[in-house]
Amino acid sequence: MTVPINEPQTVAASTPGEAWSFEDHFGTVEALRQRLNGVLKGKTDVIEHVLVCLLSRGHLLLEDRPGLGKTTLAKALAEGIGGRFARLQCTPDLLPSDITGFSLFNQKTREFEFRSGPVFSDILLADEINRATPRTQSALLEAMAERQVTVDALRYPLSDEFFVIATQNPHDQHGTYPLPEAQLDRFAMKLSVGYPGDNHELAMLAEAIAPPPCEVPSPVFSPRQLRDLQQFVEGVAVKETVQTYLIQLAKATRSHADISLGISPRGLLTWQRAAQASAFLQRRSFVTPDDVQDVAEPVLLVRLAIESDDATRVVRSIMESVPVP
């Protein structure tokens, strides 16, 4: 479906499915949680934040060394939700049309036909995103913010469940293009996987000897069920006292001596949505200050311009500066 850019787009309402209870929703997520923990062993805290990011309809930036399971995690997530998976290897010669797609002239029909790019997926892995040029990086801005792309003055809607997992290596900066603040603010969280423990590496080596035949696991749920789940999480209650707490924390980021760019209103909304998802994963239907604190570090580290070598210490000082209601 294409819609001219100058005309309003009408989206038909989806048919409501069978009503799910809180336990139904939680049981489905628990199955996905177990699936991901089985793939990325010993990283329960990382998995929790990945689920928070997914349920809050955000996008994820993984900043870490190569070979730590980032691609494996993305593939397992796509398999778990039964979604389409696409991988984009970012290089300096990558063009925006390599991401969004392009119009190709058909000699038989004498018309232009749109050939969709990898962005038309449910889970998109943008590997080493900082190796793409700024022009190519910007091709993801509209897709991440509005879940649509514009090519030749025509809008093409993306999947409602469109989820970007971008990676970058913080230790190899040769030939890279740092992401600007405008694009970083499109990510809900920034995480680091880190090295596994000795016992988990030992198990990995043992499993690599004569591994069983590879079988594609069945999905935990469908993309449509994921959208229903995301809508359910959006309804998790947030009291005014907790919202006031969030605002005071946001003000603290904007006046901190070691921060040149504080959190934006859009970032504050992202923080609240992440706290809602965190509360749901804790089997609660309301947000507490603990939920706000649990997601503070990955939410803030991706969007604050911190002028300090110890960004984690700065974030912790912000949390300690505001009284907990």
N, C-alpha and C positions, 0 to 999 in steps of 0.2 A: 504494500500500500504506500502511495506517495501523496503528499499534500503540498500544494504550492505554498511557498514561504509567506506570501502576502495574504493568505486566506486562513481563517481560524480552523483549528483541528477539532473535530468532534470525536470523542472516544466513547464507544458503546459500553454500557454497564455490563459487567460480567454476571453470569447467572450464579446466585448464591448457592454454595454447596451445603452439605449437611453440617449442622451446628456441632461444633466441637466444644468440649468442656476444657477447663484449665488443665486437668490431668491428661486429657488426650493430647493437647499441644505439648505438654512437658514430656510425655512419654516418647513422642516422635523425636524431639530434640535430644533426648537422652540416648536414643539409638544412634543418632548421628555423632554425638559426643563420643560414644564408645568406639564407633568406627574410626574416627579421626585419631583417638588416643592409641588405637591399635596400629595405625600407620606411622605416627610420629611419637614414638615411645619416650616416656619420661618428661614430656613437655605439657603437662596438664594446664599450667598457667597460660601458656601460649594458645592452646586449644580453646580455653575459656574466652580469651579476648578475640580470637577469630570468630567464634560463635556470636559474641556480642556484636562484632562488626557486621556480620551477615544479617542478624536479626534486626539491627537498627537501620538497615538499608544503606550502610556506608560503603566505603572502599578502603582497601588495606594496602599499606606500604610496608614491605618487609626489607629492612636494612640489615644486611649481614653478609658474611663471607660465602663464597660458592660452596656447594656440596653439602649443605646442612638440611636438605629435605624440603626446600621451599616449593619446588615444582611438584614433588610427590604429594605434598599437602594440598596444593591447588587441584590436582587431578582427583585425589580422594574426595575432596569437597564436591566437585562436579559430579562424580559418580554417585555420591550420597544423595544429592537432590535430583538425580536423573536429568541433569541439564547438559546443554551443549558446552563443550570445553574447547577453547582456542588458545594457542600459545603464540605470542608475538616476540620474536627475538629482536630487540632494539639495537640498531647500528647507526652510525652517522649518515649512511646513504639511504636510510629508510625514509619514504615519502608519506605525507598525510594520506594519500589515496591508498597506500598499502595498509592502512588501518581502517579507514571508513569505507573504501570501495570506490568505484569509478563508473562512469557511463561509457559504454562501448557501442559504436555504430554497427547495426546489423544490416549487412548488404542485402539480405533477402527481404526483410520487412521495411527497409529504408527508414528505420527509426532507431533511436538510441535506447539501449537497454542497460539497466543498472546491475552491476556485478558487485554484490555485497562483500565487504572485507571481514576480517576476524572479529571486529567489534560487534558483529551480529551474533552474539553467543550469550550464554547465561553466566559463565565464568570465563573471564579473560585474564590470562597471565601475561603481563607485560614485563618480560625479563630484561634486567639491566636498563631500566627506563631512562636513566641519566646518560646513556650513550646515544640516545636519539637527539637530533637537533631541536632547538626551541620551537621551530615551526611545526615539526612533527609531534612534539610533546603537546602542543596546543590543540592538536586534532582530537585529543582525548577530553579536553575541557568540557565541551558541550555534551559529549556522551556521558561523562561522569556526573555532571550537574543536572542535566535535563533528560537523560536516557533517550536521546535522539541524536541524529547526525543530519547535517545539511550539506547536500552535494548538488551543484548546479541549480541553486535556488529551490530545491525540493527537500522537504523534511521526510526522514525515514525513521519511524519509531523503533526503539530497541526493546528488548525483553524487559518486562516489569521487574524481573529478578536480576537484571544485569549487575554483575559484581566484578570489580577490577581488583586483582592482586598484582601489584607492581613490586619489583625487586630492584635493589641497587646495592653495590658493594662500596661501603664507606671507606675502604682502605686503598682502593685503586682509583685515583682521580685523573689519571692520564687519559686525555681524549674524551672527557665527560663534560656534560652540560648540566650544572646544578638546577634542580627544579625551582622555578620562581614561587614566591609566596602565594600567588593566585592559584597555582595548581596544587601546591601542598595543602591548601585549605579545602580542596575537594576530597582529600582523604580523611576518613574518620579517625584512623589510628595509624601509628607507626610502631612496629614490633621487631624484636630481634629473636631469632630462634635459639642461637647459641649451640655450643657443643653438647652432645649427649653425655650422660654419666658413663663410667667404666662398665658397669653391668649391662647397660643398654647397648654399648658398642660391642661388647663380647657376644651378646645375643644376636646382634646384626651379623657378625662374622660367622657365627654358627649357622644361622639361617641361610647364608649365601652358599653353603656347601650342599650340593644336590637338593636345590629348592624344589618344592612340589610344583606341578603344572599350574601355570598362571590362569586363574579364572576371573572373569569380570564380575565383581560383586553386584548384586541387585540393588537398585536405589532404595533408600530409606523412605523417601516420599517424592512426590512430583513437584516440578516448579510451581504449579498452581497452588499446591498445598503450602509451599514455602511462602508464597505471597499472602495466603490466608494467615499464616503464622506471624508474618511481619506486621500485618494489620492488627492482629491480636496484641502483639507487644506494644504497638503504638497506643493502645488503650490502657496500659498500666498506669495507675494513678500516681500523680506527683503533687503533693500538697504545697501550698503557697510558702510554707516555711522552708521547704527544701529548695524551691525555686529562688527564694530570696538568698539562700545560702549559695546557690550557683552564681547569682548576680554579684554577690560580694566577692566571690573567688575570681570572677571575671574582672572586676575592678582592680583586684590585687595584681593581676597579670599586667594590667595597663599602666600601673604606677610603680612597678618593681624596678629597682635601679639596674638590674642585670638584664632587663628585657626591653628591647627597642621597639618591638611590635607585639602588642597584647592580643588576646583572643577576640575575634570578631563576633558580631551577633549570630552569624551563620555557624561559627564554631561553637557558640553557646548552645544553640539548638541541637547540634550534633552531640554535645556533651550530655544534654538531657536525654536524648534518644538512646545513647549508649548506657546511661544509668538505668533506663527502663528495661533494656535488654538484660543488663546485669541482675536486676531484681527478679526478672522472670526466671533466669537460670538458677537463682537461689530459691526458687519455688515460692515467690511472693508476688502478690498482685499490686504492690505499692512500692514506691522508691524511698529509700532511707539515705541519710548522709553517708553511710558506709558504701552504698552503691556508687555515689558520686566520687568518693575517694578511690574506690577500686579501679575505676576506668580513667582517673585523672591523668596518670603519667602517659599512657599511650595516646590519649586524645590531645594533650597539651604539647607533647614533644614534637608532633608533626606540624604544628602551626605557630608556635611561638618563636620569635627571633631572639634567641638567648645569647647574650654576649658573655659567655662563661664556658670554661672547659668542662665544667661539671653541670650539665643541664639537669640531671636527675636531682642534684642537691637544690637547684633553684626551684624546681617544681615542688619539692618537699617543703621548702621554706614558705612557698605560697600557701600550701595546705595548712601549715602550722600557724600562719598569720591570721587566719579567719576563724573565729569561734564556731564550734559545731553546735547547731541548734538542738 
